[in-house]
Amino acid sequence: MSLIGRLVVIFIGFLAACFVGGMIVVGALLFPEFSDLGAGPVDQGTIDILLGFGFIFVSGFALVPAMLIAAITEAFYIRSALAYAACGGVVGLACYLGLVPFHSDTLQFEGIVRRHLEIMTGAGIVAGVVYWLIAGRNAGAWRNPPPPRKPPPPLPLQSRPDGR
């Protein structure tokens, strides 16, 4: 039963990490003018739609690498926030490089935009930390047996064992 509960926590952690990663990607790529403090208000409906697409984009590309990392960290009881941040950065990097054309003759990626690479890696790092906050801090804990129960206290001296 604890394994099923752990899988639910992992799923919720993955969804929250993808949502935060999607927010970072959408905010950094589509709205670079947010750094200008004089920018006017942005339509809330547009933000909602873009955040939804960012969530779908990030969760679709990060699902398989994130499942692999979750399985490894659960198997080896890895609970370090730094490990999750580094793994998240690697997943963000892999998601970006999966979208960039690779020239097999020269064994090089062509058309890498450094800013986009940094955004995806940074979003992966933050998503890894969010996952650690929700699910990673207790990685592998479902395998520990529950602590033994204490025996009941002894009966008072005046009582009878048969209950009369």
C-alpha positions in Angstrom: 0.0 0.0 0.0 2.9 2.4 0.7 4.2 1.8 -2.8 0.9 3.0 -4.3 1.0 6.1 -2.1 4.6 6.7 -3.1 3.6 6.5 -6.8 0.9 9.1 -6.3 3.4 11.4 -4.6 5.9 11.0 -7.4 3.2 11.8 -10.0 2.1 14.9 -8.1 5.7 16.0 -7.8 6.3 15.5 -11.5 3.2 17.5 -12.4 4.2 20.4 -10.1 7.8 20.3 -11.4 6.5 20.4 -15.0 4.2 23.3 -14.2 6.9 25.3 -12.7 9.3 24.5 -15.5 6.7 25.4 -18.0 6.1 28.7 -16.3 9.8 29.5 -16.4 10.1 28.6 -20.1 7.0 30.5 -21.1 8.0 33.5 -19.1 11.6 33.7 -20.3 11.1 32.8 -23.9 7.8 34.5 -24.8 8.0 37.5 -22.5 11.6 38.8 -22.4 10.2 42.3 -22.0 9.2 41.5 -18.4 12.6 42.6 -17.4 11.5 46.1 -18.4 9.7 47.6 -15.5 7.8 50.0 -17.7 5.9 47.2 -19.5 2.2 47.4 -19.2 -0.2 44.8 -18.0 -0.5 41.5 -19.9 -3.9 39.9 -20.7 -4.6 37.2 -18.1 -6.3 34.9 -20.6 -3.2 34.9 -22.8 -1.0 34.1 -19.8 -3.3 31.2 -18.9 -3.2 29.7 -22.4 0.6 30.1 -22.7 1.1 28.5 -19.2 -1.1 25.5 -20.3 0.9 25.0 -23.5 4.2 25.4 -21.6 3.1 22.7 -19.1 2.1 20.3 -21.9 5.4 21.0 -23.7 7.6 20.5 -20.7 5.7 17.4 -19.4 5.7 15.8 -22.8 9.4 16.1 -23.4 10.5 15.4 -19.8 8.3 12.4 -19.0 10.7 9.6 -20.0 13.9 11.1 -18.6 12.1 12.2 -15.4 10.7 8.7 -14.9 14.2 7.2 -15.3 15.7 9.6 -12.8 12.8 9.0 -10.3 13.3 5.2 -10.6 17.1 5.6 -10.0 16.7 7.9 -7.0 14.0 5.7 -5.5 16.2 2.6 -6.0 19.3 4.1 -4.4 17.6 6.2 -1.7 19.0 9.5 -3.2 17.6 12.4 -1.2 20.0 15.2 -1.9 18.5 18.5 -3.2 21.7 19.0 -5.2 21.3 15.7 -7.0 17.7 16.5 -8.0 18.8 20.0 -9.2 21.6 18.5 -11.2 19.4 15.8 -12.7 16.8 18.4 -13.5 19.4 20.5 -15.3 20.4 17.5 -17.3 16.8 16.7 -18.2 16.3 20.4 -19.3 19.4 20.3 -21.4 18.4 17.0 -23.0 14.9 18.3 -23.7 16.4 21.3 -25.5 19.0 19.3 -27.4 16.2 16.9 -28.5 14.7 19.8 -30.4 17.9 21.0 -32.1 19.0 19.4 -35.4 22.0 17.1 -35.1 24.4 16.8 -38.0 25.6 13.2 -38.0 28.5 13.8 -40.4 30.2 16.4 -38.1 28.6 15.0 -34.9 27.5 18.5 -33.9 24.3 20.2 -33.0 23.4 23.0 -35.5 21.6 26.1 -34.5 22.0 26.1 -30.7 20.8 29.4 -29.3 22.7 29.9 -26.1 19.9 31.9 -24.3 17.4 29.1 -25.0 19.8 26.5 -23.8 20.3 28.4 -20.5 16.6 28.9 -20.1 15.8 25.2 -20.5 18.7 24.2 -18.2 17.6 26.7 -15.6 14.0 25.6 -15.8 15.1 22.0 -15.4 17.1 22.9 -12.3 14.2 24.7 -10.7 11.8 21.8 -11.7 14.2 19.4 -10.0 14.2 21.3 -6.8 10.4 21.5 -6.9 10.3 17.8 -7.4 12.7 17.3 -4.5 10.5 19.5 -2.2 7.4 17.3 -3.0 8.7 13.8 -3.5 12.5 13.6 -3.5 13.0 14.2 0.2 11.6 10.8 1.1 13.0 8.8 -1.8 13.0 5.1 -1.1 11.3 5.5 2.3 8.4 3.3 1.2 10.8 0.2 1.5 11.5 0.7 5.2 9.4 -1.5 7.4 7.1 0.3 9.8 8.6 0.6 13.3 7.5 -2.2 15.7 4.6 -1.4 17.9 5.1 -1.1 21.7 3.5 -3.8 23.8 0.4 -2.7 25.7 1.0 -1.6 29.3 0.7 -4.3 32.0 -2.7 -4.8 33.7 -3.1 -3.3 37.2 -2.4 -5.6 40.1 -6.1 -5.7 41.3 -7.6 -6.7 38.0 -8.5 -10.2 36.9 -7.3 -11.5 33.5 -10.8 -12.9 32.7 -12.3 -9.4 32.9 -14.6 -10.0 35.9 
